[in-house]
Amino acid sequence: MPLNDLDKTDYSLLAYLQNNGRASNVELADHLNLSETPSWRRLKRLETDGIIKGYQANLDRRKLGFDILAFVQIMFSVHTDDTPDKFEQSIKEVPEILSCYNITGEADYMLVIVSENLATYEKLLRLTIRRLPGVTSIKSILSMREVKNTTSLPLSNSKI
């Protein structure tokens, strides 16, 4: 669906769901001032078109024992052949890697990694990350304190 095809009601629906992912269709319809069927149709269209990628619970990593949050820059020395593809496939198999981005600048990739403590983080780096295809240099940046963490997109009020 092209961005131009989204109207104010679609943006209002998306903004509401970002903060109320467990909202029922009745709640959503009430928020949008629509009856249930048009509300449900809009929701299904946004899901089918891939604008809504899925639903999940946001968990507190620290309460679940993941005290380390690391931002890890990965550098390659060789950028030929299929090494980047192999690297990207391999990182998908490591559950501690929450996200991976191919970036510009000194590094080739930026990973976001969680770990229980420094000892398990060091073990993950030594036994897994260093052995990934193409990796020649690793730079870790550890988070000392989380100031802001959101997955909500800034859907502007001008669109709603």
N, C-alpha and C positions, 0 to 999 in steps of 0.2 A: 504494500500500500504506500503510495507516495505521501510524503509529509503534508502536501497541500490538501489531501483528502481528509485530514483530521480536522474536526470542527471543535468548537468550545466545549461541547458536551463530551467528546472523546477525551479532551485534555482534562476536564473535570473528573471524569471516570478514572483516568490514569493517576491523577494526583491523589484522589481519594484512596485508591487501592495501594499506592505506595506506603501509606500510613495505616491502612486498615485491610491488610491482605486476607483476613479471615471474614471479611464482610459477606453477608449473605446477599443473594440477588435482591431480596426485599429491601435490605438496608441500602444497597447500591441504587436501586430504582428510586427510593425515597430521597436519597441525596441528590439524584439527578433530576428530580421532579418528572419522572417518567413512569409509565406502567412497567410491570415486570418483564413482559415479552420484549419490548424494544430495548430495555436495559440489557437483558440476556443476549439479544442479538448483537448489540454493540460489543459486549464483552467477548463473545465467541469470535467475532470478526477480528478484534484486536489480537486475540490468541492465535487464530489461524494465520493472520498476516505476520506473525512473529514479533509484533511490537511488545506484547506480553510474552516473555520467554518462559515463565514458570512462576511457581510460588514456593516460598521457603520460610522457615522460622529463623530468626536471627538469634544466634546463641552467644552467650558470654564465654569467650575463650578461656579467660582466667578461672572462672568457676568450674570449668571442665579440665583444668590442669595444664593449659597451654600458656605458660608465663612468658615465653619468648616470642616476640614478633620481630622478624628480620626482613629487611629489604636487601636483596642480594643482587649485585650487578655481576653479570657473567660476560666474560670477554672470550672471543675466539681469536686464534692467530691466522687461521685459514678459513676463507669464506667461499670456497669452491665446493664442487660436487654436491652431494646430498647430506652433508653434515648438519646443516641447520634443520632439515626435515627430520633427521634421526634424533637430534636433540629435542625438538618439539614433541615428537612422538614419545620419547622417553620421559619427559617431565610430566606427561599426562598420567603416568603410572605411579607417581610419587604423591601419596595423599597429603603429606605435610606442605606441599606447594599449593597454596590457595589460588595464586594467579601468576601468570607469566605474560610479559609484554616484550615484544621486539621493539627496541628503542633506538633513538639517534644519540649521538655523542660518543664518549669514550667506550661505553659498554655496548654490547650487542643485545642483551636481554636484561630485564629487571624481573626478579621473582619476589613474591611475597610468601614468606614461610612462617609457619608456627612450629613451636617445639615446646616440650614440657619444661626444660631447663637448659643451662649452658652445656652440660655434659651430653645430653641427647642431641643438642644442636651441633656440637662438634662432631659427634659420631655420624650424623646425617651428612654433614659437609664432607668428612673424610671418606666415608664408605659409599656414598650415593652421588652427591652433587659433583665432586671432583672427577668421578668416573663417567659422567654423562658425555655423550659424543661431542667433540669439538671444544670442550672447556679447557682453556689454558690459564685463565686468571679469574679469581673470585674476590669480590669486595663486599663485605657484610656491613650493614648499618643496622644496629639494634635500636628498637624503639624503647625509650625510657618511660614514656607516659603517653597515653592516647588522649589527644585533645579533641579530635572529631573523627568519627567513623560512620559513614552512611553509604547506603547504596541508592538512596533516593535521588533522582535527577531533578534539577532545578526547573521544573515546569513553570514558566513565568505566568504571573497573574494576567498578563495581557492576552494570553492564549486561553485563559479560563473565563 
